[in-house]
Every structure is written in C-alpha cells, then in structure tokens.
C-alpha cells in the first residue's frame, strides 16, 4: 500500500509505503502526482517513508521501472531531492 502523506512542506511530495505494494499503488497514487508536478514545470522533491517488511508484487516492479524511464530519466532535470 502507498498513501500520500498530508503533512509535508509546500513543494514536497510524501508517500508512506507499507505492507504489500501493488501495480495500482504506483499507477494510481505515485505516478499521477509526479506527472502533475512535472507538467507544472515545478521541481520534484519527494520523500518516501518505507515501513519495515513491505513487499512488492511483480506488477509493481514493472510499473516502477516504466515510471523510472518515463518520469525519471526523461525528466531528470525536474528532480531536485529524493529521500
């Protein structure tokens, strides 16, 4: 499961990762938010809080790789910080 963190400073996206991560978690939660920031030509500052014991389904791994190419490599100048 991935959920948005609501207590983040302006200009920073926060995601809490726990339990079983699915393809839909990435496709419906993370990717749209990253795309929105990129489309507004704003810098990407992202925090992931990853709880111990999380696991990823194979579909999530593939979706993550696809997002890395589309949003990471293709828009590498948009990224400022990631933790």
Backbone torsions as a table, in degrees:
resi	resn	phi	psi	omega
1	UNK	NA	137.2	173.8
2	UNK	-126.1	131.3	177.2
3	UNK	-133.6	151.8	177.9
4	UNK	-70.4	141.1	172.4
5	UNK	-92.5	128.3	-174.5
6	UNK	-93.2	-10.3	-175.3
7	UNK	-101.2	39.8	-177.3
8	UNK	-98.0	150.7	175.4
9	UNK	-65.8	158.6	177.3
10	UNK	-55.3	138.5	177.2
11	UNK	84.3	5.5	179.8
12	UNK	-127.3	130.9	174.1
13	UNK	-95.4	137.7	177.1
14	UNK	-126.4	136.8	179.5
15	UNK	-129.7	133.7	175.3
16	UNK	-101.9	124.9	-177.0
17	UNK	-113.1	123.0	-178.9
18	UNK	-150.9	156.1	175.5
19	UNK	64.3	-140.8	-177.2
20	UNK	-92.9	120.5	179.9
21	UNK	-94.3	127.7	-178.8
22	UNK	-109.8	169.6	176.4
23	UNK	-58.3	-42.2	-179.6
24	UNK	-62.2	-33.8	177.2
25	UNK	-57.1	-45.7	179.5
26	UNK	-72.5	-46.3	-175.0
27	UNK	-68.1	-30.9	-174.6
28	UNK	-106.1	-17.0	-177.7
29	UNK	-112.1	-57.9	-171.7
30	UNK	-78.5	-55.7	-173.4
31	UNK	-58.1	-46.4	179.7
32	UNK	-60.5	-37.7	-179.9
33	UNK	-68.4	-41.8	177.7
34	UNK	-63.9	-44.6	178.7
35	UNK	-58.7	-43.0	-178.8
36	UNK	-60.0	-43.9	179.4
37	UNK	-65.4	-43.2	179.4
38	UNK	-62.7	-43.4	-179.3
39	UNK	-64.8	-27.4	176.9
40	UNK	-85.7	3.6	-179.5
41	UNK	56.8	38.5	176.6
42	UNK	-104.0	154.4	177.9
43	UNK	-70.2	144.9	178.5
44	UNK	-92.3	121.4	172.1
45	UNK	-126.1	117.3	-171.1
46	UNK	-131.0	136.8	175.0
47	UNK	-120.5	129.1	172.8
48	UNK	-112.3	123.0	172.3
49	UNK	-100.9	109.7	-174.6
50	UNK	-107.1	116.1	179.3
51	UNK	-75.7	148.1	178.2
52	UNK	-60.7	143.0	175.2
53	UNK	84.3	11.5	177.8
54	UNK	-72.9	156.9	176.9
55	UNK	-138.0	156.7	-179.6
56	UNK	-119.7	134.5	171.3
57	UNK	-74.5	157.7	-179.9
58	UNK	-56.7	-39.5	178.7
59	UNK	-61.7	-33.4	178.3
60	UNK	-69.6	-37.6	178.3
61	UNK	-63.4	-44.0	178.6
62	UNK	-64.9	-43.7	178.9
63	UNK	-62.7	-38.7	177.9
64	UNK	-64.3	-41.7	178.2
65	UNK	-64.7	-41.5	178.2
66	UNK	-62.5	-43.2	178.7
67	UNK	-66.0	-35.8	177.8
68	UNK	-59.3	-40.3	179.9
69	UNK	-73.2	-49.8	-175.8
70	UNK	-67.6	-44.9	-173.1
71	UNK	-106.2	-24.2	-178.0
72	UNK	-87.7	-63.9	-176.3
73	UNK	-70.2	-47.7	-176.4
74	UNK	-66.8	-25.4	-177.9
75	UNK	-124.5	37.6	-174.8
76	UNK	-60.1	-26.2	179.8
77	UNK	-74.4	-15.7	178.4
78	UNK	-76.8	-24.6	-174.5
79	UNK	-78.5	126.6	176.7
80	UNK	-107.0	-50.6	-178.4
81	UNK	-146.9	146.3	172.6
82	UNK	-145.1	134.4	179.2
83	UNK	-138.6	NA	NA
